[in-house]
Amino acid sequence: MKKRYILCFIILIVLILSGNLSYVSAITAPYVSADSAVLIETSTDKILFNKNANSKLEPASVTKIMTAILTIENCNLNDTVTVPANAVSNIPEGYSIAELKPNEELTVNQLLQLLMVYSANDAANVLAFHIAGSIPNFATQMNAKLQELNIKNTHFTNPSGMHDVNHYSTAYDIALLMKYCVSNTTFQKYASLKSCEIPATNLSDVRKYNNTNPMLNPDSEYYYQPLIATKTGFTTPAKYCLASYAKENDLSMICVILHSEQSSNRFAETKELFQYASKNFSFKDIAKKGDIVTQITVQDATSDTQNLDIVLNDNLHLLARSDLDSVSPQITLKNIPSAPISKGELVGTATYTIDEQTYSIDLVAANDVIKKSSYIYLVMLLAILIIISLLCFRKKKKIRKKRK
């Protein structure tokens, strides 16, 4: 018995090494240490990874993606903004700031760079004052935008993500918000900047900053070339957070990590999730319009039309696991079809179950089916008409002979 177990173990190792069981590793999702995470494919909204994605947690500076999109939608990028004292005077120690000074003049464009590259909380406040006159008024606009986007499990109280028990979101909600934001090419530009340089202003010298996400840096071990847009976040209660958007292998993906214990983990795990998705999921033609799914024999039909091909009336093109083989549908006919049947007539549905989701396609007749009795009557009628025509022809012929 022991020899048999040893032999089976050796065979298993050989199969793995030979690549015959390579799919085992290919379909295993990576480990994520963060409290909450989600990975979605944006063109289909398909969730490719989910760990407590609907848990309400603090999103920290990931909040700034909302501040950025509201700024882009409501401001001229070249407008000059004068820094209000109230916007920069009450930021608690420990939060990242660009050290903006009261009455300092910057453009909206420069403030957006400070917001998205350096995650400057003072820049977020200045933009909020510029757009809405105060932080509470801006928070009202933020929540109105959430309502407009049908994002239901999020509530914002400030433009920067500073700690507040009433400031919360979920990984899934952030993914929905990020999807909306990246549909704007101007947002993509700011969310992809590796660095920024703010020219000297009326009160400050030139300032230079690098993006807080090393995934944009080609020299970093976390570098991910397909990354398009990103925003980091951190507060002590919220821990380390990250929202990212990337495209690879025809997949358009958003990954959100919330409440990671270590800063590096959010970058490593985001990269792993993106690579996992691009390796293990692809768009597939599961079914094509006109494909024959079955053939049935129709009762009371003529012999040359009684064999009816039942075909799909639509295509089924979807995102599925790359290792998915052909899928056989469950066929449901409306009733037992009987003649007559017209070509294109709806006769049932084909239901495909893929990744625990169902997809239904109408089934239609590929050809006409003629009822047998109708066919006989048609032949008889045609025969009678032929006989009558022949009789009439003979009668006319006889009349002509008599006249001669």
C-alpha positions, 0 to 999 in steps of 0.5 A, a space after each residue: 500500500 505504501 508503495 502505491 502511495 509513493 508511486 502516485 506521489 511521484 506521478 503527481 510530481 512528474 505531471 506538475 513538472 511537465 506542465 500537465 497540471 499547470 492550471 492548478 496554479 493558474 486559477 489560484 487567486 493570490 493571497 491578500 493580507 488587507 482587510 478589504 479588497 476588490 478587483 473588477 473588470 470595468 467593461 463588464 463590471 465582473 468581480 474577479 476578486 473579492 475580500 470583504 468588498 462591501 465592508 464599510 471602512 475609512 478610505 483615507 486619501 483615496 477620497 481625493 479621487 472624488 475631490 479631483 473629479 469634482 475639480 475637473 468638472 467644475 473648474 477651469 484648469 488655468 484659473 488662479 486660486 488664492 489660498 484662504 487662511 481657513 483652508 490651511 490653518 486647521 490641518 492636524 499634524 502628521 497629515 501630508 501638506 505642500 505647506 501652502 501659505 495664506 494668500 498664496 496664488 496657484 492655478 487649479 492645474 498646480 493644485 491638482 498636481 499637488 493633490 494627486 502626486 503628493 496627496 497634499 491635504 492643504 491642496 484638497 482644502 483649497 480646492 474645496 473652498 474654491 469650488 464650494 466656499 467651505 469644506 462642509 459645502 464641498 462635502 455636500 457636493 461630494 455626497 450629491 455626486 455619490 448619489 448621482 452615481 448610485 454609490 450607496 455605502 459611502 459618505 464623505 465629510 471632507 475633501 482629503 480623507 482625514 479621519 472622521 467616523 462619518 467618513 467611510 466607504 467600501 472597496 467596491 464603492 471606491 472601485 465604482 467611483 474610480 471607474 467613473 473617474 478614469 472615464 475622464 481623460 483629464 483625470 487619467 492625466 493627473 492620476 498617472 503623474 510620476 512627479 510634478 514641479 510647481 513653479 515659484 509663486 508669489 510666496 514660495 519657491 519652486 517645489 518638486 514632488 514624486 508620486 507616493 505610489 512606486 508602481 509608477 516608478 520603473 526602478 521599483 520592484 513594484 513597477 507595473 507598466 500597464 498601470 494607468 491611474 492610481 491614488 494612495 491613502 494612509 491614516 492611522 485608523 484607515 491604515 494603508 489604502 490604494 486604488 488603481 486602474 490598469 489595462 492588460 491583455 484586453 482587460 480593463 481593471 480596477 483594484 482597490 485595497 483598503 486597510 493594509 497593515 504594511 505600505 508595501 503590501 498594498 503595492 505588491 498585492 495590487 500588482 499580483 491581483 492585476 497579473 492574476 486577472 490578466 493571466 487567468 481571464 479572457 474574453 471568449 465567444 461562448 456561442 454564436 448566432 446561427 449555431 445549431 444547438 439541437 435538431 428535433 423531429 416535428 410531428 405532422 410535418 412533411 417528410 422533407 421539412 420534419 427535421 428542424 434545426 434549432 439555432 441561437 438567435 444571438 451571440 454570447 461573448 463574455 469574460 470568463 476563465 481562460 481555462 474554460 472549455 466549451 460549455 453545453 447549454 440547458 435547452 428549454 423548448 416552449 412546448 413540443 413544437 408541431 407543424 407548421 413552424 416559420 423560419 425564425 420563429 421563437 421556439 425556446 431558450 438556451 441557458 449557459 451557466 458560467 462562473 455561477 452566473 446564467 445567460 439566456 439566449 433565444 432559440 429559433 427555427 432555422 427553416 420552415 416546417 410545413 404541416 403534412 395535411 396542408 401539404 396533401 391538400 395543396 397537392 390535391 388542389 394542384 392536381 384538381 386544377 391540372 385535371 380541370 385545365 386538361 379537360 377544358 383544353 380537350 373540350 376546346 379541341 373537340 369544339 374546334 374539330 366540329 367547326 372544321 
